[in-house]
Amino acid sequence: MDEFSLIAKYFKPLAASFAGSLNLSDDAAIISPPENCELVITKDAISQGIHFIGSEDPALIAAKALRVNLSDLAAMGATPLCYFLALMLPKNTSKEWLEKFVGGLKETQEKFSIKLAGGDTTSTEGRISISITAIGSVPTGKALRRSGAKIGDDIYVSGTLGDAALGLELLQKEEENDFFINRYLLPQPRIDLGMALREIASSAMDISDGLVQDLGHICTASNVGAVIYSDKIPTTNNQQLITALSGGDDYELIFTAPPDKKQAIEQISTSLNLPLTIIGNITNGKSLTVLDKNNNIIQIDKKGFSHF
Amino acid sequence: MDEFSLIAKYFKPLAASFAGSLNLSDDAAIISPPENCELVITKDAISQGIHFIGSEDPALIAAKALRVNLSDLAAMGATPLCYFLALMLPKNTSKEWLEKFVGGLKETQEKFSIKLAGGDTTSTEGRISISITAIGSVPTGKALRRSGAKIGDDIYVSGTLGDAALGLELLQKEEENDFFINRYLLPQPRIDLGMALREIASSAMDISDGLVQDLGHICTASNVGAVIYSDKIPTTNNQQLITALSGGDDYELIFTAPPDKKQAIEQISTSLNLPLTIIGNITNGKSLTVLDKNNNIIQIDKKGFSHF
């Protein structure tokens, strides 16, 4: 199947109801932000052998590729609008693979109200590569940033941490546990949460590289320090503190807010049916300290932690 | 070098003067069109072994990756604004390769007044893949489209056709001819031409797949036919009619305009110092006919043409 037939059969239906896509029939798409809004744009790429094995259900590969980009939009408080897809496929890719992949895109589009606006499909002599550029909108000036955390702010995380890293470990050991494995394979971008936090959070980002590393980015961008309490970190079971502190791929949000926003945040938690847990506070200085339940410092490095 | 050091050292300087990039330090970029403008967005991917060999000067690979996207902006009449880069590199990629690649981006950015706004760098177990999303702006409603060609319009092309296909042939034969090879390796996106044609052309696109195929896209989108005269097609030498009709990678513009715009287009040609040649006319019906100098029909297929 040549590129034009491929686009007509598989991709035009994904773009059909988004006018700016120009039905994928022009050189580019034409996009304007909704009134009084600006655009939030992110681009993430995933590659076979690095981010996925290749033997997974193609629908899951597609869903994850789109969801990790949606998570960046969530982190900025944006409402999903449209996305561009670059799909680089080995020449022997089967029609079945492609159909399942497109099915995964379609399902994810519908779940998160985002449409295909354009892109490129090409063959590769290497392995499967997928690059997505996702575009959302946010009222002008209201995007959540990493840089707004203030001394005294509470530090919150959504959901539970460490599940995805455990899931990956189970997958690699070929053990079965659908809950943890799904948390790795199918991240839940916290779009509704990001939108609800627009006027409430002082800073936000998504946790893709691990709690400690990502909180470090907020501290650097905001020029502040932080203390977090290990026993307050929400986990699914009690054995996963290491992965909760340093495991990646959770795609939960970490955000900060002044203490007077606590009640508003509890209401958001209730209305979204999503735990939002205070795990520590923003401090002066530039250090990030993790305390255990006896207030002893836990020393962190990227690969894990050790008690003193 | 980890991803963060790589971004800090090589990519932040490319984004430094573009405020919407947020210094590549947040989850996404924030972008608004200039006043009374909309955004034109395109995404093209290139892959080692398919679009480039890999042994080329990395600066040229970078330049071409960005230029083919700029050519899509030119085809829509857009002014370049910013771009996103997804770079998938084998783990053994050298610092020298990366430095030259970044140098090629920098030079191209400066030449075409476009800035890096964001992206992703990741390793791959496969070969080099590069995906770029380029964003331009155009006064609202003024983008050039494929769909506006009208019966009786003149059909124009910029520059000369077939040079890039000849260049590729010479490269594959390991013959030397810098002019043709450069036309293949370093396409010239016709940004200034696209912008000048905003109020003048009735349709436009860039020629990446060959004159006949791409004019076919304009005819389909505009629901018209076309006749072109082979002896009017501008070529660098007389031996290259086949490649001029069907060779790809020229990245010249093909556009249509009513006959009363002829003088305005001649003025654009003069001011840009760029040949703009009438090669035929838009007709009723849906067929695309190529006539030789004796007005005999030349039969075209995608691989070339043959006389009756």
Interface residues (C-beta under 8 A of the other chain):
Chain A: L22 S25 D26 D27 A28 A29 I30 I31 S32 P33 E38 L39 V40 I41 T42 K43 D44 A45 I46 S47 Q48 G49 I50 H51 D72 L73 A75 M76 A78 F84 L85 A86 L87 M88 A117 G118 G119 D120 T122 S123 T124 E125 G126 R127 I128 S129 S131 T133 I135 G136 V138 T140 A143 R145 R146 S147 M205 D206 H217 A221
Chain B: L22 S25 D26 D27 A28 A29 I30 I31 S32 P33 E38 L39 V40 I41 T42 K43 D44 A45 I46 S47 Q48 G49 I50 H51 D72 L73 A75 M76 A78 F84 L85 A86 L87 M88 A117 G118 G119 D120 T122 S123 T124 E125 G126 R127 S129 S131 T133 I135 G136 V138 T140 A143 R145 R146 S147 M205 D206 H217 A221
